[in-house]
Amino acid sequence: MNDNTVTGSVEDVRPYMEEGDVYIVPLRIGGGTRLKILDALAMRKAVVSTTIGAEGLDLKDGTHLLIADTPERFAARVLRLLDDSRLAVSLGEAGRSLVEEKYGWDCLAGKLEKFVVRVAGGK
């Protein structure tokens, strides 16, 4: 893969994500859960997102990712991560820990089980 390749749909995005140093989410409108951010964090990738791009996720600016809502600040934050590999690694590690703690299968399966038991009337 090179910088000029447009792939379209792929079966597995992980090999493409692995090549990147920073994962960017410049969303200005939208809805739904941002699963791709969780994918990137699970892969220990540093993430720069808009507030809307990270909406609905329990992420903290400066701890799990960097948030920027103007084009200038967004670009500056991406460049900062490209220049500061220690910060990028720190954000990636914190993001991975959060994904394991709050969004991993073990955590979600337990929540789903409690929900099903409650809906079924405790049976």
The first five atom37 places (N, CA, C, CB, O) and aatype in JSON, in Angstrom:
{
  "aatype": [12, 2, 3, 2, 16, 19, 16, 7, 15, 19, 6, 3, 19, 1, 14, 18, 12, 6, 6, 7, 3, 19, 18, 9, 19, 14, 10, 1, 9, 7, 7, 7, 16, 1, 10, 11, 9, 10, 3, 0, 10, 0, 12, 1, 11, 0, 19, 19, 15, 16, 16, 9, 7, 0, 6, 7, 10, 3, 10, 11, 3, 7, 16, 8, 10, 10, 9, 0, 3, 16, 14, 6, 1, 13, 0, 0, 1, 19, 10, 1, 10, 10, 3, 3, 15, 1, 10, 0, 19, 15, 10, 7, 6, 0, 7, 1, 15, 10, 19, 6, 6, 11, 18, 7, 17, 3, 4, 10, 0, 7, 11, 10, 6, 11, 13, 19, 19, 1, 19, 0, 7, 7, 11],
  "atom_mask": [
    [1, 1, 1, 1, 1],
    [1, 1, 1, 1, 1],
    [1, 1, 1, 1, 1],
    [1, 1, 1, 1, 1],
    [1, 1, 1, 1, 1],
    [1, 1, 1, 1, 1],
    [1, 1, 1, 1, 1],
    [1, 1, 1, 0, 1],
    [1, 1, 1, 1, 1],
    [1, 1, 1, 1, 1],
    [1, 1, 1, 1, 1],
    [1, 1, 1, 1, 1],
    [1, 1, 1, 1, 1],
    [1, 1, 1, 1, 1],
    [1, 1, 1, 1, 1],
    [1, 1, 1, 1, 1],
    [1, 1, 1, 1, 1],
    [1, 1, 1, 1, 1],
    [1, 1, 1, 1, 1],
    [1, 1, 1, 0, 1],
    [1, 1, 1, 1, 1],
    [1, 1, 1, 1, 1],
    [1, 1, 1, 1, 1],
    [1, 1, 1, 1, 1],
    [1, 1, 1, 1, 1],
    [1, 1, 1, 1, 1],
    [1, 1, 1, 1, 1],
    [1, 1, 1, 1, 1],
    [1, 1, 1, 1, 1],
    [1, 1, 1, 0, 1],
    [1, 1, 1, 0, 1],
    [1, 1, 1, 0, 1],
    [1, 1, 1, 1, 1],
    [1, 1, 1, 1, 1],
    [1, 1, 1, 1, 1],
    [1, 1, 1, 1, 1],
    [1, 1, 1, 1, 1],
    [1, 1, 1, 1, 1],
    [1, 1, 1, 1, 1],
    [1, 1, 1, 1, 1],
    [1, 1, 1, 1, 1],
    [1, 1, 1, 1, 1],
    [1, 1, 1, 1, 1],
    [1, 1, 1, 1, 1],
    [1, 1, 1, 1, 1],
    [1, 1, 1, 1, 1],
    [1, 1, 1, 1, 1],
    [1, 1, 1, 1, 1],
    [1, 1, 1, 1, 1],
    [1, 1, 1, 1, 1],
    [1, 1, 1, 1, 1],
    [1, 1, 1, 1, 1],
    [1, 1, 1, 0, 1],
    [1, 1, 1, 1, 1],
    [1, 1, 1, 1, 1],
    [1, 1, 1, 0, 1],
    [1, 1, 1, 1, 1],
    [1, 1, 1, 1, 1],
    [1, 1, 1, 1, 1],
    [1, 1, 1, 1, 1],
    [1, 1, 1, 1, 1],
    [1, 1, 1, 0, 1],
    [1, 1, 1, 1, 1],
    [1, 1, 1, 1, 1],
    [1, 1, 1, 1, 1],
    [1, 1, 1, 1, 1],
    [1, 1, 1, 1, 1],
    [1, 1, 1, 1, 1],
    [1, 1, 1, 1, 1],
    [1, 1, 1, 1, 1],
    [1, 1, 1, 1, 1],
    [1, 1, 1, 1, 1],
    [1, 1, 1, 1, 1],
    [1, 1, 1, 1, 1],
    [1, 1, 1, 1, 1],
    [1, 1, 1, 1, 1],
    [1, 1, 1, 1, 1],
    [1, 1, 1, 1, 1],
    [1, 1, 1, 1, 1],
    [1, 1, 1, 1, 1],
    [1, 1, 1, 1, 1],
    [1, 1, 1, 1, 1],
    [1, 1, 1, 1, 1],
    [1, 1, 1, 1, 1],
    [1, 1, 1, 1, 1],
    [1, 1, 1, 1, 1],
    [1, 1, 1, 1, 1],
    [1, 1, 1, 1, 1],
    [1, 1, 1, 1, 1],
    [1, 1, 1, 1, 1],
    [1, 1, 1, 1, 1],
    [1, 1, 1, 0, 1],
    [1, 1, 1, 1, 1],
    [1, 1, 1, 1, 1],
    [1, 1, 1, 0, 1],
    [1, 1, 1, 1, 1],
    [1, 1, 1, 1, 1],
    [1, 1, 1, 1, 1],
    [1, 1, 1, 1, 1],
    [1, 1, 1, 1, 1],
    [1, 1, 1, 1, 1],
    [1, 1, 1, 1, 1],
    [1, 1, 1, 1, 1],
    [1, 1, 1, 0, 1],
    [1, 1, 1, 1, 1],
    [1, 1, 1, 1, 1],
    [1, 1, 1, 1, 1],
    [1, 1, 1, 1, 1],
    [1, 1, 1, 1, 1],
    [1, 1, 1, 0, 1],
    [1, 1, 1, 1, 1],
    [1, 1, 1, 1, 1],
    [1, 1, 1, 1, 1],
    [1, 1, 1, 1, 1],
    [1, 1, 1, 1, 1],
    [1, 1, 1, 1, 1],
    [1, 1, 1, 1, 1],
    [1, 1, 1, 1, 1],
    [1, 1, 1, 1, 1],
    [1, 1, 1, 1, 1],
    [1, 1, 1, 0, 1],
    [1, 1, 1, 0, 1],
    [1, 1, 1, 1, 1]
  ],
  "atom_positions": [
    [[0.85, -1.18, 0.0], [0.0, 0.0, 0.0], [0.89, 1.24, 0.0], [-0.96, 0.0, 1.22], [1.92, 1.28, 0.66]],
    [[0.46, 2.23, -0.76], [1.19, 3.5, -0.73], [0.22, 4.64, -0.49], [1.98, 3.72, -2.05], [-0.99, 4.42, -0.4]],
    [[0.73, 5.84, -0.39], [-0.09, 7.0, -0.04], [-1.1, 7.36, -1.12], [0.79, 8.18, 0.22], [-2.02, 8.13, -0.85]],
    [[-0.98, 6.83, -2.32], [-1.86, 7.21, -3.42], [-2.9, 6.14, -3.75], [-1.03, 7.5, -4.64], [-3.57, 6.23, -4.78]],
    [[-3.05, 5.15, -2.91], [-3.97, 4.07, -3.18], [-5.35, 4.35, -2.59], [-3.41, 2.75, -2.63], [-5.47, 4.67, -1.4]],
    [[-6.37, 4.23, -3.41], [-7.75, 4.29, -2.93], [-8.28, 2.87, -3.0], [-8.64, 5.3, -3.77], [-8.34, 2.28, -4.08]],
    [[-8.66, 2.32, -1.86], [-9.03, 0.91, -1.83], [-10.52, 0.66, -1.97], [-8.55, 0.3, -0.56], [-10.93, -0.39, -2.45]],
    [[-11.35, 1.63, -1.54], [-12.78, 1.34, -1.47], [-13.03, 0.42, -0.29], [0.0, 0.0, 0.0], [-12.32, 0.51, 0.71]],
    [[-14.01, -0.44, -0.4], [-14.33, -1.35, 0.71], [-13.25, -2.42, 0.85], [-15.7, -2.02, 0.49], [-12.7, -2.91, -0.14]],
    [[-12.95, -2.76, 2.09], [-12.0, -3.83, 2.38], [-12.6, -4.74, 3.44], [-10.62, -3.25, 2.86], [-13.43, -4.31, 4.24]],
    [[-12.19, -5.99, 3.44], [-12.71, -6.95, 4.42], [-12.24, -6.66, 5.83], [-12.3, -8.36, 4.04], [-13.0, -6.83, 6.79]],
    [[-11.01, -6.2, 5.96], [-10.42, -5.97, 7.28], [-9.63, -4.67, 7.23], [-9.49, -7.17, 7.71], [-8.67, -4.55, 6.48]],
    [[-10.04, -3.68, 8.02], [-9.38, -2.37, 8.01], [-8.1, -2.36, 8.83], [-10.32, -1.31, 8.52], [-7.29, -1.44, 8.7]],
    [[-7.9, -3.36, 9.67], [-6.75, -3.34, 10.58], [-5.39, -3.21, 9.91], [-6.76, -4.57, 11.4], [-4.56, -2.45, 10.4]],
    [[-5.12, -3.91, 8.81], [-3.81, -3.72, 8.19], [-3.6, -2.27, 7.71], [-3.66, -4.68, 7.01], [-2.47, -1.77, 7.74]],
    [[-4.64, -1.61, 7.29], [-4.54, -0.23, 6.84], [-4.36, 0.71, 8.03], [-5.79, 0.17, 6.04], [-3.56, 1.65, 7.98]],
    [[-5.1, 0.44, 9.1], [-4.96, 1.25, 10.31], [-3.58, 1.08, 10.93], [-6.05, 0.88, 11.32], [-3.02, 2.04, 11.46]],
    [[-3.05, -0.12, 10.87], [-1.74, -0.4, 11.46], [-0.65, 0.48, 10.86], [-1.37, -1.87, 11.27], [0.3, 0.86, 11.55]],
    [[-0.78, 0.8, 9.59], [0.24, 1.61, 8.91], [0.25, 3.07, 9.36], [0.02, 1.55, 7.44], [1.27, 3.75, 9.2]],
    [[-0.85, 3.55, 9.9], [-0.94, 4.96, 10.26], [-0.35, 5.27, 11.62], [0.0, 0.0, 0.0], [-0.34, 4.42, 12.51]],
    [[0.14, 6.48, 11.76], [0.66, 6.93, 13.05], [-0.4, 7.63, 13.89], [1.85, 7.85, 12.84], [-0.37, 7.58, 15.12]],
    [[-1.33, 8.28, 13.21], [-2.4, 9.01, 13.89], [-3.7, 8.71, 13.17], [-2.12, 10.55, 13.93], [-3.76, 8.72, 11.94]],
    [[-4.74, 8.44, 13.94], [-6.06, 8.16, 13.38], [-6.89, 9.42, 13.55], [-6.75, 6.92, 14.09], [-7.04, 9.91, 14.67]],
    [[-7.43, 9.95, 12.46], [-8.16, 11.21, 12.54], [-9.65, 11.0, 12.29], [-7.6, 12.21, 11.54], [-10.05, 10.19, 11.46]],
    [[-10.46, 11.77, 13.03], [-11.92, 11.69, 12.94], [-12.45, 13.14, 12.85], [-12.55, 10.91, 14.17], [-12.89, 13.69, 13.86]],
    [[-12.41, 13.73, 11.66], [-12.79, 15.14, 11.53], [-14.29, 15.35, 11.27], [-12.01, 15.76, 10.41], [-14.67, 16.2, 10.47]],
    [[-15.13, 14.59, 11.96], [-16.58, 14.7, 11.74], [-17.12, 16.02, 12.27], [-17.3, 13.54, 12.42], [-16.76, 16.48, 13.35]],
    [[-18.0, 16.62, 11.47], [-18.66, 17.86, 11.9], [-20.15, 17.65, 12.09], [-18.42, 18.97, 10.89], [-20.82, 18.45, 12.75]],
    [[-20.69, 16.58, 11.51], [-22.09, 16.19, 11.71], [-22.13, 14.67, 11.79], [-23.02, 16.74, 10.55], [-21.21, 13.99, 11.32]],
    [[-23.18, 14.15, 12.37], [-23.29, 12.69, 12.38], [-23.99, 12.19, 13.62], [0.0, 0.0, 0.0], [-24.34, 12.96, 14.51]],
    [[-24.19, 10.9, 13.66], [-24.83, 10.25, 14.79], [-24.36, 8.82, 14.89], [0.0, 0.0, 0.0], [-23.63, 8.33, 14.02]],
    [[-24.78, 8.17, 15.93], [-24.4, 6.77, 16.11], [-23.12, 6.62, 16.91], [0.0, 0.0, 0.0], [-22.48, 7.61, 17.26]],
    [[-22.77, 5.4, 17.19], [-21.57, 5.1, 17.96], [-20.35, 5.13, 17.05], [-21.68, 3.74, 18.66], [-20.41, 4.68, 15.91]],
    [[-19.3, 5.65, 17.55], [-18.06, 5.79, 16.78], [-17.17, 4.55, 16.95], [-17.29, 7.06, 17.21], [-16.14, 4.59, 17.63]],
    [[-17.6, 3.46, 16.33], [-16.88, 2.2, 16.5], [-15.46, 2.25, 15.94], [-17.64, 1.09, 15.83], [-14.57, 1.57, 16.46]],
    [[-15.24, 3.03, 14.91], [-13.89, 3.1, 14.33], [-12.9, 3.74, 15.31], [-13.91, 3.91, 13.02], [-11.73, 3.38, 15.32]],
    [[-13.38, 4.68, 16.15], [-12.5, 5.23, 17.17], [-12.12, 4.13, 18.16], [-13.17, 6.42, 17.91], [-10.96, 4.02, 18.55]],
    [[-13.09, 3.33, 18.56], [-12.8, 2.24, 19.49], [-11.84, 1.24, 18.84], [-14.09, 1.53, 19.92], [-10.95, 0.71, 19.51]],
    [[-12.01, 0.98, 17.55], [-11.07, 0.1, 16.83], [-9.66, 0.67, 16.88], [-11.52, -0.08, 15.36], [-8.71, -0.06, 17.17]],
    [[-9.53, 1.97, 16.6], [-8.21, 2.61, 16.61], [-7.59, 2.56, 18.0], [-8.31, 4.06, 16.12], [-6.41, 2.24, 18.14]],
    [[-8.37, 2.88, 19.01], [-7.85, 2.85, 20.38], [-7.47, 1.43, 20.78], [-8.88, 3.41, 21.35], [-6.47, 1.23, 21.46]],
    [[-8.26, 0.44, 20.37], [-7.93, -0.95, 20.68], [-6.59, -1.34, 20.06], [-9.04, -1.88, 20.19], [-5.89, -2.22, 20.57]],
    [[-6.25, -0.69, 18.96], [-4.97, -0.95, 18.3], [-3.85, -0.04, 18.8], [-5.12, -0.78, 16.79], [-2.76, 0.0, 18.23]],
    [[-4.14, 0.68, 19.9], [-3.17, 1.59, 20.53], [-2.77, 2.75, 19.62], [-1.93, 0.82, 20.94], [-1.63, 3.21, 19.66]],
    [[-3.69, 3.2, 18.81], [-3.43, 4.33, 17.92], [-3.78, 5.64, 18.6], [-4.21, 4.18, 16.62], [-4.78, 5.73, 19.32]],
    [[-2.97, 6.65, 18.37], [-3.29, 8.0, 18.82], [-4.42, 8.52, 17.94], [-2.04, 8.95, 18.77], [-4.4, 8.31, 16.73]],
    [[-5.4, 9.2, 18.54], [-6.58, 9.66, 17.83], [-6.74, 11.17, 18.01], [-7.84, 8.92, 18.3], [-6.58, 11.69, 19.12]],
    [[-7.06, 11.86, 16.92], [-7.49, 13.25, 16.97], [-8.9, 13.26, 16.4], [-6.52, 14.22, 16.18], [-9.13, 12.76, 15.3]],
    [[-9.83, 13.84, 17.15], [-11.22, 13.86, 16.74], [-11.84, 15.21, 17.05], [-12.01, 12.74, 17.43], [-11.34, 15.97, 17.88]],
    [[-12.94, 15.5, 16.38], [-13.78, 16.61, 16.79], [-14.61, 16.14, 17.98], [-14.68, 17.12, 15.61], [-14.69, 14.95, 18.26]],
    [[-15.24, 17.09, 18.66], [-16.13, 16.74, 19.75], [-17.26, 15.85, 19.25], [-16.71, 18.01, 20.41], [-17.6, 14.86, 19.89]],
    [[-17.83, 16.2, 18.1], [-18.91, 15.39, 17.52], [-18.4, 14.01, 17.12], [-19.51, 16.1, 16.29], [-19.12, 13.03, 17.27]],
    [[-17.2, 13.93, 16.64], [-16.64, 12.64, 16.23], [-16.49, 11.66, 17.37], [0.0, 0.0, 0.0], [-16.57, 10.45, 17.16]],
    [[-16.27, 12.17, 18.59], [-16.09, 11.29, 19.75], [-17.34, 11.25, 20.63], [-14.91, 11.76, 20.58], [-17.32, 10.68, 21.72]],
    [[-18.41, 11.84, 20.15], [-19.65, 11.92, 20.92], [-20.17, 10.53, 21.28], [-20.71, 12.68, 20.13], [-20.15, 9.61, 20.46]],
    [[-20.62, 10.39, 22.52], [-21.19, 9.13, 22.97], [-20.19, 8.16, 23.54], [0.0, 0.0, 0.0], [-20.58, 7.11, 24.06]],
    [[-18.92, 8.48, 23.47], [-17.88, 7.61, 24.01], [-17.3, 8.25, 25.27], [-16.76, 7.34, 22.97], [-17.2, 9.48, 25.35]],
    [[-16.94, 7.45, 26.23], [-16.42, 7.94, 27.5], [-14.91, 8.2, 27.38], [-16.71, 6.93, 28.64], [-14.1, 7.51, 27.99]],
    [[-14.56, 9.2, 26.57], [-13.17, 9.53, 26.3], [-12.84, 10.91, 26.85], [-12.87, 9.47, 24.79], [-13.69, 11.8, 26.85]],
    [[-11.62, 11.07, 27.31], [-11.19, 12.32, 27.91], [-10.09, 12.95, 27.06], [-10.71, 12.1, 29.37], [-9.07, 12.33, 26.78]],
    [[-10.33, 14.21, 26.66], [-9.35, 14.95, 25.87], [-8.04, 15.05, 26.65], [-9.89, 16.37, 25.52], [-8.02, 15.42, 27.83]],
    [[-6.95, 14.72, 25.98], [-5.64, 14.79, 26.6], [-5.24, 13.54, 27.35], [0.0, 0.0, 0.0], [-4.08, 13.38, 27.73]],
    [[-6.19, 12.64, 27.57], [-5.9, 11.38, 28.24], [-6.0, 10.21, 27.26], [-6.86, 11.16, 29.42], [-5.08, 9.39, 27.16]],
    [[-7.12, 10.14, 26.54], [-7.35, 9.03, 25.6], [-7.19, 9.44, 24.15], [-8.73, 8.47, 25.81], [-6.9, 8.61, 23.3]],
    [[-7.37, 10.72, 23.87], [-7.29, 11.25, 22.51], [-7.15, 12.75, 22.62], [-8.54, 10.86, 21.65], [-7.19, 13.32, 23.71]],
    [[-6.98, 13.4, 21.48], [-6.97, 14.86, 21.43], [-8.21, 15.31, 20.67], [-5.66, 15.41, 20.76], [-8.54, 14.76, 19.63]],
    [[-8.88, 16.33, 21.21], [-10.1, 16.89, 20.61], [-9.77, 18.26, 20.02], [-11.25, 16.99, 21.66], [-9.07, 19.06, 20.63]],
    [[-10.29, 18.51, 18.83], [-10.13, 19.81, 18.18], [-11.33, 20.06, 17.28], [-8.8, 19.88, 17.36], [-11.75, 19.18, 16.53]],
    [[-11.88, 21.27, 17.37], [-13.1, 21.57, 16.61], [-12.95, 22.63, 15.53], [-14.15, 22.0, 17.55], [-13.93, 22.97, 14.87]],
    [[-11.76, 23.16, 15.35], [-11.52, 24.07, 14.23], [-10.46, 23.46, 13.33], [-11.08, 25.49, 14.73], [-9.61, 22.7, 13.81]],
    [[-10.49, 23.77, 12.05], [-9.48, 23.17, 11.16], [-8.04, 23.47, 11.6], [-9.69, 23.69, 9.74], [-7.17, 22.6, 11.51]],
    [[-7.79, 24.68, 12.07], [-6.43, 25.04, 12.49], [-5.98, 24.24, 13.71], [-6.35, 26.55, 12.79], [-4.87, 23.72, 13.75]],
    [[-6.86, 24.14, 14.69], [-6.52, 23.38, 15.91], [-6.41, 21.89, 15.61], [-7.57, 23.63, 17.01], [-5.55, 21.19, 16.16]],
    [[-7.28, 21.41, 14.73], [-7.23, 20.0, 14.34], [-5.88, 19.67, 13.71], [-8.39, 19.66, 13.36], [-5.21, 18.71, 14.1]],
    [[-5.48, 20.49, 12.74], [-4.19, 20.28, 12.06], [-3.04, 20.37, 13.06], [-4.0, 21.31, 10.94], [-2.1, 19.57, 13.0]],
    [[-3.1, 21.33, 13.97], [-2.04, 21.5, 14.96], [-1.93, 20.28, 15.87], [-2.29, 22.76, 15.8], [-0.83, 19.87, 16.23]],
    [[-3.06, 19.71, 16.24], [-3.04, 18.54, 17.12], [-2.51, 17.3, 16.39], [-4.44, 18.26, 17.67], [-1.81, 16.48, 16.98]],
    [[-2.86, 17.16, 15.11], [-2.32, 16.05, 14.33], [-0.8, 16.2, 14.23], [-2.96, 15.99, 12.92], [-0.06, 15.23, 14.45]],
    [[-0.34, 17.38, 13.9], [1.1, 17.62, 13.78], [1.82, 17.4, 15.11], [1.36, 19.03, 13.28], [2.93, 16.88, 15.14]],
    [[1.18, 17.79, 16.2], [1.78, 17.57, 17.52], [2.02, 16.09, 17.77], [0.87, 18.14, 18.62], [3.08, 15.7, 18.25]],
    [[1.03, 15.25, 17.43], [1.2, 13.81, 17.63], [2.25, 13.22, 16.7], [-0.12, 13.1, 17.42], [2.98, 12.3, 17.08]],
    [[2.33, 13.74, 15.49], [3.35, 13.25, 14.57], [4.76, 13.63, 15.05], [3.11, 13.81, 13.16], [5.73, 12.91, 14.78]],
    [[4.86, 14.75, 15.75], [6.15, 15.21, 16.27], [6.49, 14.65, 17.64], [6.16, 16.71, 16.33], [7.67, 14.6, 18.01]],
    [[5.5, 14.24, 18.4], [5.7, 13.8, 19.79], [5.26, 12.35, 19.94], [4.91, 14.71, 20.78], [4.13, 12.06, 20.34]],
    [[6.16, 11.45, 19.63], [5.82, 10.02, 19.67], [5.51, 9.55, 21.08], [6.94, 9.19, 19.08], [4.72, 8.63, 21.26]],
    [[6.12, 10.16, 22.09], [5.81, 9.76, 23.48], [4.37, 10.07, 23.83], [6.76, 10.47, 24.47], [3.7, 9.27, 24.48]],
    [[3.88, 11.24, 23.41], [2.48, 11.58, 23.65], [1.56, 10.63, 22.88], [2.19, 13.05, 23.26], [0.56, 10.16, 23.41]],
    [[1.92, 10.35, 21.63], [1.1, 9.44, 20.81], [1.02, 8.07, 21.46], [1.69, 9.33, 19.39], [-0.06, 7.48, 21.51]],
    [[2.12, 7.56, 21.94], [2.13, 6.24, 22.6], [1.32, 6.29, 23.89], [3.59, 5.79, 22.9], [0.56, 5.37, 24.17]],
    [[1.47, 7.35, 24.66], [0.73, 7.5, 25.91], [-0.78, 7.51, 25.67], [1.15, 8.77, 26.62], [-1.53, 6.83, 26.37]],
    [[-1.23, 8.28, 24.67], [-2.65, 8.31, 24.34], [-3.13, 6.94, 23.86], [-2.93, 9.38, 23.27], [-4.21, 6.48, 24.24]],
    [[-2.32, 6.29, 23.02], [-2.69, 4.97, 22.51], [-2.82, 3.95, 23.63], [0.0, 0.0, 0.0], [-3.74, 3.13, 23.62]],
    [[-1.91, 3.97, 24.59], [-1.97, 3.03, 25.71], [-3.17, 3.31, 26.6], [-0.67, 3.1, 26.54], [-3.87, 2.38, 27.02]],
    [[-3.42, 4.59, 26.9], [-4.57, 4.94, 27.73], [-5.88, 4.58, 27.02], [-4.55, 6.44, 28.07], [-6.83, 4.12, 27.65]],
    [[-5.91, 4.81, 25.71], [-7.09, 4.45, 24.94], [-7.33, 2.95, 24.94], [0.0, 0.0, 0.0], [-8.47, 2.51, 25.09]],
    [[-6.28, 2.18, 24.78], [-6.41, 0.72, 24.8], [-6.94, 0.24, 26.15], [-5.04, 0.05, 24.51], [-7.82, -0.62, 26.21]],
    [[-6.41, 0.8, 27.23], [-6.87, 0.42, 28.58], [-8.34, 0.74, 28.76], [-6.04, 1.14, 29.65], [-9.09, -0.06, 29.32]],
    [[-8.76, 1.9, 28.29], [-10.17, 2.28, 28.42], [-11.07, 1.34, 27.62], [-10.38, 3.73, 27.96], [-12.12, 0.93, 28.1]],
    [[-10.65, 1.01, 26.4], [-11.45, 0.1, 25.57], [-11.58, -1.26, 26.25], [-10.81, -0.07, 24.17], [-12.67, -1.83, 26.28]],
    [[-10.5, -1.77, 26.8], [-10.57, -3.06, 27.51], [-11.49, -2.97, 28.71], [-9.16, -3.5, 27.95], [-12.26, -3.89, 28.97]],
    [[-11.41, -1.86, 29.46], [-12.18, -1.7, 30.69], [-13.67, -1.47, 30.45], [-11.62, -0.56, 31.5], [-14.51, -2.06, 31.13]],
    [[-14.0, -0.61, 29.48], [-15.4, -0.19, 29.31], [-16.09, -0.73, 28.08], [-15.46, 1.28, 29.27], [-17.32, -0.76, 28.04]],
    [[-15.34, -1.15, 27.07], [-15.95, -1.55, 25.81], [-15.56, -2.95, 25.36], [-15.58, -0.57, 24.75], [-15.97, -3.39, 24.28]],
    [[-14.79, -3.67, 26.16], [-14.36, -5.02, 25.81], [-15.5, -6.01, 25.95], [0.0, 0.0, 0.0], [-16.51, -5.74, 26.59]],
    [[-15.33, -7.17, 25.33], [-16.37, -8.2, 25.34], [-16.75, -8.62, 26.75], [-15.92, -9.41, 24.55], [-17.93, -8.81, 27.04]],
    [[-15.77, -8.77, 27.63], [-16.06, -9.21, 28.99], [-17.0, -8.23, 29.68], [-14.75, -9.37, 29.8], [-17.98, -8.63, 30.32]],
    [[-16.71, -6.96, 29.57], [-17.54, -5.92, 30.19], [-18.92, -5.87, 29.55], [-16.86, -4.55, 30.08], [-19.93, -5.85, 30.26]],
    [[-18.98, -5.86, 28.24], [-20.25, -5.74, 27.55], [-21.12, -6.99, 27.7], [-20.01, -5.47, 26.08], [-22.35, -6.88, 27.79]],
    [[-20.51, -8.16, 27.72], [-21.29, -9.39, 27.9], [-21.97, -9.4, 29.26], [-20.39, -10.63, 27.75], [-23.12, -9.83, 29.38]],
    [[-21.27, -8.93, 30.29], [-21.87, -8.87, 31.62], [-23.05, -7.9, 31.66], [0.0, 0.0, 0.0], [-24.08, -8.2, 32.27]],
    [[-22.91, -6.75, 31.01], [-24.0, -5.78, 30.95], [-25.19, -6.35, 30.18], [-23.53, -4.47, 30.3], [-26.34, -6.18, 30.58]],
    [[-24.91, -7.03, 29.07], [-25.98, -7.63, 28.28], [-26.7, -8.7, 29.09], [-25.42, -8.22, 26.98], [-27.93, -8.78, 29.05]],
    [[-25.95, -9.52, 29.8], [-26.57, -10.57, 30.61], [-27.5, -9.96, 31.67], [-25.49, -11.44, 31.28], [-28.62, -10.44, 31.86]],
    [[-27.04, -8.93, 32.36], [-27.88, -8.27, 33.37], [-29.14, -7.69, 32.75], [-27.09, -7.16, 34.08], [-30.22, -7.78, 33.33]],
    [[-29.01, -7.12, 31.57], [-30.16, -6.54, 30.88], [-31.18, -7.62, 30.5], [-29.69, -5.78, 29.61], [-32.38, -7.45, 30.71]],
    [[-30.7, -8.72, 29.95], [-31.58, -9.81, 29.55], [-32.29, -10.4, 30.76], [-30.79, -10.9, 28.81], [-33.48, -10.68, 30.7]],
    [[-31.58, -10.59, 31.84], [-32.2, -11.13, 33.06], [-33.27, -10.15, 33.56], [-31.11, -11.38, 34.16], [-34.35, -10.58, 33.96]],
    [[-32.97, -8.87, 33.55], [-33.94, -7.88, 34.02], [-35.19, -7.86, 33.13], [-33.31, -6.49, 34.05], [-36.31, -7.8, 33.64]],
    [[-34.99, -7.9, 31.8], [-36.12, -7.88, 30.87], [-36.94, -9.16, 31.0], [-35.62, -7.71, 29.41], [-38.17, -9.12, 30.87]],
    [[-36.29, -10.27, 31.25], [-37.0, -11.54, 31.36], [-37.65, -11.7, 32.74], [-36.04, -12.7, 31.11], [-38.22, -12.75, 33.03]],
    [[-37.56, -10.69, 33.56], [-38.22, -10.74, 34.86], [-37.46, -11.52, 35.9], [0.0, 0.0, 0.0], [-38.05, -12.1, 36.81]],
    [[-36.13, -11.54, 35.77], [-35.33, -12.21, 36.76], [-35.27, -13.71, 36.62], [0.0, 0.0, 0.0], [-34.72, -14.39, 37.5]],
    [[-35.8, -14.24, 35.56], [-35.81, -15.7, 35.36], [-34.52, -16.16, 34.76], [-36.98, -16.13, 34.48], [-34.34, -17.35, 34.52]]
  ]
}
